[in-house]
């Protein structure tokens, strides 16, 4: 048992990265295809889709560096 309990770093890294990619893809697809399907999007929807893209990038990087590199080195 490690310092932070029994964490499965590999699984946390994979799922965190997959969550980040999913957020990014949904935000990008919504920004690209939303106006074509539903017409012009209101400002709050465009902001939400853009924030989803940014959050996806951040979640992917933080999960890889946090769970894949930093936490295993500190145990």
Helices and strands as residue ranges (DSSP letters): H 9-38, H 43-63, I 64-70, H 71-74
